[in-house]
Amino acid sequence: MSARAGRPLTQGQVLWTPPADARERFEVGRYMEWLRTQRGLDFNDYEELRRWSIADLEAFWASIWDFFEIRAHTPYERVLGSRDMPGAEWFPGARLNYAEHMIGRDEDVDVVAIVAHSQSREPSELTFGDLREQVARARAGLQRLGVGPGDRVVAYLPNIPETLVAFLASASLGAIWATCPPEFGARSVLHRLGQLEPKVLLVVAGYRYGEKLVDGREQVAAVRDALPSLEAVVHVPYVGGTDDVLPDTVSWDELVAEPAQLSFEPLPFAHPLCILFSSGTTGLPKAIVHCHGGILVEHMKNHAFGWDLRPGDRLQWFTTTAWMMWNALVSTLLLRASIVMIDGNPAYPDLSFQWELAEKTRPTFFGLSPAFTMACRKEGLEPGRLYDLSSIRMLCEAGSPLPLEGYEWLYRQVDSEVYLNVGSGGTDVCTGIVQGTPMLPVYAGEMSGRCLAVDSDAYGPDGKPVVGELGELVIKQPMPSMPVAFWNDPDGSRYRDAYFDHFPGVWRFGDWVMFTERGSSVITGRSDATLNRGGVRLGTSELYSVVEEIDEVLDSLIVHLEGQDELLLFVVLRPGLELDGALEARIKGALRTSLSPRHAPDTVVAVTAIPRTLTGKKLEVPVKRILTGAAVSDVAASDTLVDPASIEPFAAYARSRAHPKGKESEHA
């Protein structure tokens, strides 16, 4: 493999090809064989299968229902009652429950479901049997608190087993779930959970982040005082010690004290399951309502055919409860695969932590973020030499674009037989849109394919598909996991404005994408942050991949102020370095040579950190708004950021531009 031979990769270079026995080895191949024998449909390859899945949505989703043996208390009348977007009606008449499919069957009781690792507790494991018992007990406890269908049960909890137990117990009753991680401050929590008028709130009194013990009692008090609809607060013991006490609460032990019979409320397919929130960096977070049936069938399909998960597998992917990846992580249980739940600082005591944990927990599927991967590479980490990673069958990257160098580094560290699955999706559909599958090759610098039954495309400004050039990522037909609504949006106007204001009847996702002739794709960033200078449009990730290859630069953020046609580049330098004229000239020269003269920045500014959300996304649009006069408080809640102090240098720089007589140093 060329990546291991030391020669630089080129975009589109094939790094992995499906083996000859792919149909027998992989879950999507098993599905294709099932379609041949059970439906009389014979497809030569994945692309033929994908084209059928979007040409005949009804037949495809009916086959998913049967292939995964969806358990419905009443059958569906038809697959699609309405195809309208928005407003598609999926599987009318069916009554089911997501939680019923999550807790396993009787034969699974001794199979490990959860392996939990925490910086606040000792490691622990739960079998499917343990999970069933805990969910039954928590369900009974919630019923004693008066919870029923449609009530909101919300959590201010980390990624721990109790969070999953409470989620499934709520779902089993038909209650609606939402959560925030304890790293969020009270203001951010209330911006989200305060929209929902919850009946029950689950909390921890504090948490540990690396070596730091954070007392959360003041934040919890502020949240509960501002939620007049609350009828109960449940305290989950977590950090231990005398500080782990909350007055006037129901203890977790009390909630789960009584044995109970496990049962599940039969619910319509579109009954709300959970509410996920947009990042909230540009306004009040959107409260996105997902339904039982949509998440069930979509995650069954995505996790089996995209991630190749099956009974006995194990998935490790660090996430907080703020990210849609938490929902994707726990849905692994649908396929009788186990999960590794991690809470705390994912880079403590250093960047080796997640790799070392993979050696201990032996995942077959290991998920990473591109920011973490590139940080490991930049630090010269060699996890492939230091740790036994032989259990890993698939690596997955999501959250932001992965530069070409990330592909090369990963294949240097992990066995060349591992499938590197780079994908992109979003909170809005709680799944992938474009990603790999082991029926397709791995192409360096690209996402290998389009997900089944996701009718994705790139649209040019005229609303027509484009291939081989950048365009707006769109979805042209309904998906079961599209939101059923936004909360508190009775006429649907906010929903329509969010997705359908640009191309009528077509979902505009907000990403800037290029599809190749072979069906792979490259996402270069958010379309509202795309750099358009002199008629040449460029995705921000393309610029970052050049800048962050410069040894002195650890991180960067680019902003185009269209009004002045000014390109500002902010860089984080290695400790002890300063931005002098020579380095600035080298940065500009690298961009001029690698991209275009039009995309060499007018100004380079050194900052101490780049503001990122807790899910790792750079705050390109909020920073742009700050530089054009918006107040920080209007565009970014500090407690939704990895480093709340990271936004202040940008505000200071904006002030210096507005008042040039008192201009501050460009070393902000």
C-alpha positions in Angstrom: 0.0 0.0 0.0 1.5 3.3 -1.1 0.5 5.1 2.2 2.7 2.7 4.1 5.5 2.9 1.5 6.1 6.6 2.3 5.0 8.1 -1.0 2.6 11.1 -0.7 -1.0 10.3 -1.4 -3.0 11.9 -4.2 -6.7 12.6 -4.0 -8.8 9.7 -5.2 -6.0 7.2 -4.9 -7.4 3.7 -4.0 -6.2 2.7 -0.5 -8.4 -0.4 0.0 -10.5 -2.5 -2.3 -13.3 -4.9 -1.4 -12.2 -8.6 -1.2 -13.5 -11.2 -3.6 -15.8 -12.6 -0.9 -17.3 -9.2 0.0 -20.9 -10.5 -0.4 -20.3 -13.2 2.1 -18.2 -11.2 4.5 -20.1 -7.9 5.0 -23.6 -7.2 6.2 -24.6 -5.2 3.1 -23.6 -8.2 1.0 -25.7 -10.4 3.2 -28.6 -8.0 2.6 -28.0 -8.1 -1.2 -28.1 -11.9 -1.1 -31.4 -11.8 0.9 -32.9 -9.4 -1.7 -31.9 -12.0 -4.4 -33.5 -15.0 -2.6 -36.4 -13.3 -0.9 -37.3 -10.5 -3.3 -36.0 -11.7 -6.7 -33.8 -8.6 -6.9 -30.2 -9.2 -8.1 -27.7 -6.3 -8.0 -24.2 -6.5 -9.4 -22.7 -4.0 -7.1 -23.4 -1.4 -4.4 -24.1 1.4 -6.9 -26.9 -0.7 -8.5 -28.3 -1.3 -5.1 -28.2 2.4 -4.2 -29.9 3.5 -7.4 -32.7 1.0 -6.7 -33.0 2.2 -3.1 -33.8 5.8 -4.2 -35.8 4.8 -7.3 -38.2 2.6 -5.2 -38.3 4.0 -1.7 -41.3 2.0 -0.7 -39.8 -1.4 -1.8 -36.5 -0.5 -0.1 -37.9 0.5 3.3 -40.3 -2.5 3.2 -37.3 -4.7 2.7 -35.5 -3.1 5.7 -38.6 -3.7 7.8 -38.6 -7.4 6.9 -34.8 -8.0 6.8 -34.3 -6.6 10.4 -37.6 -8.2 11.6 -39.1 -5.0 13.0 -41.4 -5.9 15.8 -44.7 -4.0 15.4 -47.7 -4.3 17.7 -49.9 -3.4 14.7 -48.8 -3.7 11.1 -48.3 -0.8 8.8 -50.9 -0.1 6.1 -48.4 1.1 3.5 -44.8 2.3 3.5 -45.4 5.9 2.4 -48.8 7.6 3.1 -47.4 10.9 1.7 -44.2 11.7 0.0 -44.4 15.5 0.6 -41.3 17.2 1.9 -41.7 18.4 4.5 -44.5 16.3 5.9 -43.8 12.8 4.5 -45.9 10.1 6.3 -44.0 6.9 6.9 -45.5 3.5 7.8 -49.0 4.8 8.7 -50.9 2.4 11.0 -47.8 0.8 12.5 -47.4 0.9 16.3 -43.9 0.0 17.7 -41.4 1.1 20.3 -37.7 1.9 19.7 -36.7 0.8 23.2 -38.2 -2.6 22.7 -35.6 -3.3 19.9 -32.7 -1.9 22.0 -32.8 -4.2 25.0 -32.2 -7.5 23.3 -34.1 -10.8 23.2 -34.2 -13.5 25.9 -31.2 -15.3 24.4 -29.0 -12.1 24.8 -29.2 -11.7 28.6 -25.6 -12.8 29.2 -24.1 -10.8 26.3 -22.2 -7.7 27.3 -24.0 -4.6 26.1 -22.0 -1.7 27.7 -18.4 -1.3 28.7 -18.2 2.0 30.7 -15.0 4.0 31.3 -15.0 7.2 33.3 -12.6 9.7 34.9 -15.0 9.8 37.9 -15.6 6.1 38.5 -14.2 2.7 38.2 -14.8 0.8 34.9 -18.0 -1.2 34.7 -19.9 -3.6 32.4 -23.6 -4.3 31.9 -25.0 -7.3 30.0 -28.2 -7.0 28.0 -29.8 -8.8 31.0 -28.6 -6.1 33.4 -29.8 -3.4 31.0 -33.3 -5.0 30.8 -33.6 -5.1 34.5 -32.4 -1.6 35.0 -34.7 -0.2 32.3 -37.7 -2.0 33.8 -36.9 -0.6 37.3 -36.3 2.9 35.9 -39.5 2.7 33.9 -41.5 1.9 37.0 -39.7 4.7 38.9 -40.7 7.2 36.2 -44.3 6.0 36.3 -44.3 6.6 40.1 -43.3 10.2 39.2 -46.3 10.5 36.9 -44.5 10.2 33.6 -46.5 9.0 30.6 -46.7 9.3 26.8 -45.8 12.8 25.5 -44.2 14.0 28.8 -40.7 15.3 28.5 -38.0 13.7 30.5 -34.7 15.6 30.3 -31.2 14.9 31.5 -28.2 17.0 32.5 -26.0 14.0 32.5 -22.7 12.7 31.0 -22.2 9.7 28.8 -22.7 7.0 31.5 -24.9 3.9 31.7 -27.6 5.6 33.8 -28.2 8.1 31.0 -28.9 5.2 28.5 -31.1 3.4 31.1 -33.2 6.6 31.7 -33.4 7.2 27.9 -34.8 3.7 27.2 -37.1 3.8 30.2 -38.5 7.1 29.0 -38.9 5.8 25.5 -40.6 2.6 26.7 -43.3 4.8 28.2 -43.7 7.1 25.2 -42.1 10.0 27.0 -39.9 12.4 25.0 -36.2 12.6 25.8 -33.6 15.3 25.6 -30.2 15.8 27.2 -27.3 18.2 27.8 -23.8 17.3 29.1 -22.7 18.6 32.5 -20.1 20.8 30.8 -22.9 23.1 29.6 -23.6 26.0 31.9 -27.1 26.8 33.1 -27.7 29.4 30.3 -27.0 26.9 27.5 -29.0 24.2 29.2 -32.0 26.5 29.6 -31.7 27.6 26.0 -32.3 24.0 25.1 -34.3 22.2 27.8 -36.2 25.3 28.7 -38.0 25.1 25.4 -39.6 21.8 26.4 -41.5 22.3 29.7 -40.1 19.0 31.1 -41.7 17.0 33.9 -38.6 15.2 35.2 -35.0 16.3 35.2 -32.0 13.9 35.9 -28.8 15.5 37.0 -25.3 14.9 38.5 -23.9 17.2 41.2 -20.6 17.6 39.5 -18.1 15.9 37.2 -14.4 15.3 36.7 -12.7 16.5 33.5 -9.2 15.1 33.6 -7.7 16.2 36.9 -10.3 18.9 37.5 -13.2 18.2 39.8 -16.1 20.5 38.8 -18.8 21.3 41.3 -22.1 21.5 39.4 -24.5 22.2 42.2 -24.9 25.9 41.5 -25.6 25.2 37.8 -28.1 22.5 38.7 -29.9 24.8 41.1 -30.1 27.6 38.5 -31.5 25.1 35.9 -34.2 23.6 38.2 -35.2 27.1 39.5 -35.9 28.2 35.9 -38.0 25.2 34.9 -41.4 25.7 36.6 -42.9 22.7 34.9 -40.6 20.3 36.8 -42.4 17.8 39.1 -39.2 15.9 40.1 -35.5 16.0 40.0 -33.5 12.7 40.0 -29.9 12.8 41.3 -27.5 10.3 39.8 -24.5 9.8 42.2 -21.4 10.2 40.2 -18.3 11.9 41.6 -18.6 10.5 45.2 -17.6 12.3 48.4 -19.5 14.9 50.5 -19.9 17.2 47.4 -22.1 14.6 45.7 -25.3 15.6 47.4 -28.3 17.4 46.1 -31.2 18.4 48.4 -34.8 17.9 47.5 -34.2 15.3 44.9 -35.1 11.7 44.2 -32.0 9.5 44.3 -31.2 7.2 41.4 -31.3 4.3 43.8 -34.8 5.2 44.8 -35.9 5.5 41.2 -34.7 2.0 40.4 -35.5 0.5 43.8 -38.4 -1.7 42.8 -38.3 -4.7 40.5 -40.8 -4.5 37.6 -42.1 -6.2 34.6 -40.5 -4.8 31.4 -43.1 -3.6 28.9 -43.4 -1.1 26.0 -46.0 1.4 25.0 -47.1 0.7 21.4 -46.6 4.0 19.6 -47.3 5.4 16.2 -44.3 5.3 13.9 -44.0 9.1 14.1 -44.4 9.4 17.8 -41.6 11.7 19.2 -38.7 9.7 20.7 -36.1 12.4 21.4 -35.3 16.1 20.8 -31.8 17.0 19.5 -30.5 20.5 19.4 -28.5 22.4 16.8 -25.3 23.9 18.0 -26.9 27.2 19.0 -23.8 29.2 17.9 -25.9 31.6 15.8 -29.1 31.9 17.8 -31.4 29.9 20.0 -30.8 26.2 19.3 -33.3 24.5 17.0 -35.2 21.8 18.9 -35.3 19.0 16.4 -37.9 16.3 17.1 -37.0 12.7 16.0 -39.4 9.8 16.1 -39.4 6.2 17.3 -39.8 4.6 13.9 -37.6 6.9 11.9 -34.6 6.5 14.2 -35.2 2.7 14.5 -35.2 1.8 10.8 -32.6 4.4 9.8 -30.1 3.3 12.4 -30.7 -0.4 11.7 -29.9 0.4 8.0 -26.9 2.8 8.6 -25.2 0.8 11.3 -25.5 -2.6 9.5 -24.8 -1.5 5.9 -22.5 1.5 6.4 -20.7 0.5 9.6 -20.9 -3.3 9.0 -22.0 -3.9 12.6 -23.4 -7.3 13.7 -23.9 -9.3 16.9 -20.7 -9.7 18.9 -19.1 -6.5 17.5 -18.1 -3.6 19.7 -18.1 0.1 18.9 -15.9 2.7 20.6 -16.5 6.4 19.8 -16.0 9.2 22.2 -19.0 11.5 22.4 -20.8 13.7 24.8 -24.6 13.7 25.3 -24.7 17.0 23.3 -23.9 15.4 20.0 -26.1 13.3 17.7 -23.3 10.7 17.8 -24.5 9.8 21.3 -27.8 8.6 19.8 -25.8 6.8 17.0 -23.5 5.2 19.6 -26.3 3.8 21.7 -28.3 2.6 18.7 -25.5 0.1 18.2 -27.4 -2.1 20.6 -30.1 -2.5 18.0 -27.7 -4.9 16.2 -26.7 -6.8 19.4 -23.2 -5.2 19.3 -21.8 -3.7 22.4 -20.7 -0.1 23.1 -17.9 1.6 25.0 -19.2 4.6 26.9 -16.5 7.2 27.7 -17.0 10.3 29.8 -14.5 12.9 30.8 -11.6 14.5 28.9 -11.0 12.5 25.8 -7.3 13.6 25.7 -6.5 13.0 29.3 -3.8 12.4 30.4 -2.7 12.8 26.8 -3.7 12.1 23.2 -2.8 8.4 23.7 -5.8 7.8 26.0 -8.4 6.7 23.3 -5.8 4.5 21.6 -4.8 2.9 24.9 -8.5 2.3 25.7 -9.0 0.6 22.4 -6.3 -1.9 23.3 -8.1 -2.6 26.5 -11.7 -2.7 25.3 -11.0 -4.4 21.9 -13.5 -2.6 19.6 -14.1 -3.9 16.2 -15.3 -0.4 15.1 -13.4 2.6 16.3 -14.8 6.1 15.7 -12.7 9.3 15.7 -13.0 13.0 14.9 -10.8 14.5 12.2 -9.6 17.2 14.7 -8.4 14.5 17.1 -6.8 12.5 14.3 -4.9 15.4 13.0 -3.8 16.5 16.5 -2.4 12.9 17.0 -0.5 13.2 13.7 0.8 16.7 14.5 2.1 15.4 17.9 4.0 12.6 16.2 2.0 10.0 18.0 2.5 6.4 16.9 -0.5 4.4 18.3 0.1 1.6 15.8 3.5 0.9 17.3 2.5 1.5 21.0 -0.8 -0.4 21.2 -2.4 -3.6 20.0 -5.1 -2.3 17.6 -5.7 -5.7 15.9 -9.3 -5.9 17.0 -10.3 -3.0 14.8 -12.0 -4.0 11.6 -13.3 -0.5 10.7 -12.2 3.0 11.5 -14.7 5.8 11.1 -14.2 9.6 10.9 -17.0 12.2 11.1 -17.7 15.6 12.5 -15.6 17.7 10.0 -13.7 17.1 6.8 -10.7 14.8 7.1 -7.6 16.1 5.2 -5.8 13.9 2.8 -2.9 13.7 5.3 -5.3 12.1 7.8 -5.9 9.2 5.5 -2.2 8.6 5.1 -1.5 8.8 8.8 -4.2 6.4 9.8 -3.1 3.8 7.2 0.4 4.1 8.6 -0.8 3.4 12.1 -3.4 0.7 11.5 -3.3 -2.5 9.5 -3.9 -2.0 5.8 -6.8 -4.4 5.9 -8.8 -2.0 8.1 -11.7 -0.2 6.3 -11.4 3.5 6.7 -15.0 4.9 6.6 -15.1 8.7 6.3 -18.6 10.1 6.4 -20.8 13.1 6.9 -24.3 13.5 8.2 -25.9 15.7 10.8 -28.2 16.2 13.8 -31.0 17.1 11.5 -31.3 13.5 10.2 -29.4 11.8 13.0 -27.5 9.7 10.6 -25.1 9.7 7.7 -25.7 11.1 4.2 -22.5 10.3 2.5 -20.0 7.7 3.7 -18.2 4.5 2.9 -19.4 0.9 3.0 -17.1 -2.1 2.7 -18.6 -2.9 -0.7 -16.8 0.2 -2.0 -13.1 1.1 -2.2 -11.5 3.6 0.1 -10.4 6.7 -1.9 -7.8 9.0 -0.4 -9.3 12.4 0.6 -12.9 11.3 -0.3 -16.0 9.8 1.1 -16.5 6.6 -0.8 -20.2 6.7 -1.5 -23.7 7.8 -0.9 -25.9 6.2 1.8 -28.7 3.8 0.7 -32.1 5.5 0.3 -30.6 9.0 0.8 -31.3 10.8 -2.5 -28.4 13.2 -2.2 -26.9 15.5 -4.8 -25.0 18.7 -5.3 -26.9 21.7 -6.7 -25.5 24.6 -8.5 -26.9 28.1 -8.0 -29.6 27.4 -10.7 -30.9 24.4 -8.7 -29.6 21.8 -11.1 -27.3 18.9 -10.2 -23.5 19.3 -10.8 -20.8 16.7 -10.9 -17.1 17.4 -10.5 -17.7 20.8 -9.0 -18.8 22.2 -5.7 -22.4 22.7 -5.0 -25.0 22.8 -2.2 -25.6 19.4 -0.6 -29.3 18.5 -1.0 -31.7 15.6 -0.4 -34.3 15.2 -3.0 -36.6 12.6 -1.5 -37.9 12.0 2.1 -36.1 9.9 4.7 -37.8 8.3 7.7 -35.4 10.0 10.1 -36.0 13.5 8.9 -37.5 15.5 11.8 -41.2 15.2 12.4 -41.2 18.8 13.6 -39.3 21.5 15.5 -40.6 21.9 19.0 -42.9 24.9 19.5 -43.2 25.5 15.7 -47.0 24.9 15.3 -47.3 26.1 11.7 -44.0 24.5 10.6 -42.6 27.8 9.4 -39.2 27.5 11.2 -38.9 24.0 9.9 -39.5 25.1 6.3 -37.2 28.1 6.6 -34.4 25.9 8.0 -34.3 23.4 5.1 -36.6 24.4 2.2 -36.2 28.1 1.7 -33.6 27.8 -1.0 -34.8 25.0 -3.3 -38.6 24.4 -3.1 -39.5 20.8 -2.2 -35.8 19.9 -1.8 -33.9 19.7 1.5 -30.9 22.0 1.5 -28.4 20.6 4.1 -26.0 23.6 4.3 -22.8 21.8 3.4 -20.6 22.5 0.4 -20.0 19.3 -1.5 -18.5 17.9 -4.7 -19.6 14.5 -6.1 -17.1 12.7 -8.4 -18.0 10.8 -11.5 -17.5 7.5 -9.5 -19.9 8.5 -6.8 -17.5 9.5 -4.1 -17.7 13.0 -2.5 -15.7 15.7 -0.8 -17.3 18.0 1.7 -15.3 21.2 2.1 -17.2 22.9 4.9 -20.4 24.7 5.5 -21.8 26.5 2.5 -22.5 29.7 4.5 -18.7 29.8 5.3 -17.5 29.1 1.8 -14.9 31.5 0.5 -16.0 33.3 -2.7 -13.3 35.7 -3.9 -13.1 37.0 -7.4 -15.6 34.4 -8.5 -13.5 31.5 -7.3 -15.3 29.5 -4.6 -13.3 27.5 -2.1 -14.3 25.4 0.9 -12.6 26.3 4.1 -11.3 22.8 4.8 -9.2 23.1 1.7 -7.4 26.1 3.1 -7.0 24.5 6.6 -5.4 21.4 5.1 -2.6 23.7 3.6 -2.2 26.0 6.6 -2.1 23.3 9.2 0.6 21.3 7.4 3.0 24.2 8.2 4.9 22.9 11.2 4.6 26.1 13.2 0.8 26.2 12.9 -1.3 24.1 15.3 -4.8 25.3 14.3 -6.4 27.9 12.1 -9.7 29.7 11.2 -10.4 31.7 8.0 -13.1 34.4 7.6 -14.1 36.3 4.5 -15.6 39.7 5.1 -17.4 40.1 1.8 -18.3 43.8 2.3 -14.6 44.8 2.3 -13.6 41.7 0.3 -11.1 41.0 3.1 -9.7 37.6 3.9 -8.6 37.2 7.5 -6.6 34.1 8.7 -6.3 33.4 12.4 -3.6 30.9 13.4 -2.5 29.2 16.7 1.2 28.7 16.7 3.3 26.2 18.6 4.2 27.4 22.2 7.0 29.8 22.3 6.7 31.0 18.7 5.7 34.4 17.4 4.1 35.5 14.2 6.9 37.4 12.5 7.0 38.7 8.9 8.9 35.7 7.6 6.3 33.2 8.9 3.4 35.3 7.7 5.0 35.5 4.2 5.5 31.7 4.2 1.8 31.1 5.2 0.6 33.4 2.5 2.9 31.9 0.0 1.8 28.3 0.7 -1.8 29.3 0.2 -1.0 31.3 -3.0 0.9 28.3 -4.4 -1.4 25.5 -3.2 -4.8 27.1 -3.8 -4.9 30.4 -5.7 -3.5 33.9 -5.4 -7.0 35.1 -4.6 -7.1 33.0 -1.5 -3.9 34.3 0.1 -5.1 36.1 3.2 -4.9 39.9 3.4 -4.1 39.6 7.1 -2.7 36.9 9.4 -3.4 37.1 13.1 -2.0 35.0 15.8 -4.4 33.9 18.6 -4.1 31.6 21.5 -6.9 29.2 20.5 -9.5 28.6 17.8 -13.1 28.6 19.2 -14.7 25.2 18.7 -18.0 23.7 19.8 -18.0 20.7 22.1 -18.4 18.6 19.0 -15.2 20.0 17.5 -16.6 22.4 14.9 -14.8 25.7 14.3 -17.0 28.8 14.8 -16.5 30.2 11.4 -19.8 32.0 11.0 -20.0 33.3 14.6 -16.5 34.7 14.3 -17.5 36.4 11.1 -20.5 38.0 12.7 -18.3 39.2 15.6 -15.9 40.8 13.2 -18.9 42.6 11.5 -20.1 44.1 14.8 -22.3 41.4 16.5 -21.9 41.0 20.3 -20.3 37.7 21.5 -23.3 37.0 23.6 -25.6 37.1 20.6 -23.6 34.6 18.5 -21.9 32.1 20.8 -22.7 30.8 24.3 -19.4 30.4 26.1 -20.3 27.1 27.8 -21.0 25.4 24.4 -17.3 25.9 23.6 -14.4 23.6 24.3 -12.5 26.6 25.6 -14.9 29.5 26.6 -12.0 32.0 26.7 -11.1 31.2 23.1 -13.7 33.6 21.7 -12.5 36.7 23.5 -9.4 37.4 21.3 -11.7 37.7 18.3 -13.9 40.2 20.1 -10.8 42.1 21.1 -9.6 42.1 17.5 -13.0 43.3 16.3 -12.9 46.2 18.8 -9.4 47.1 17.6 -10.6 47.2 14.0 -13.6 49.4 15.0 -11.4 51.8 16.9 -8.1 52.0 15.0 -6.6 54.8 17.1 -6.4 52.4 20.0 -5.6 49.4 17.8 -4.4 46.4 19.7 -1.6 44.1 18.6 -2.4 41.6 15.9 -1.0 39.0 18.3 -4.5 38.8 19.8 
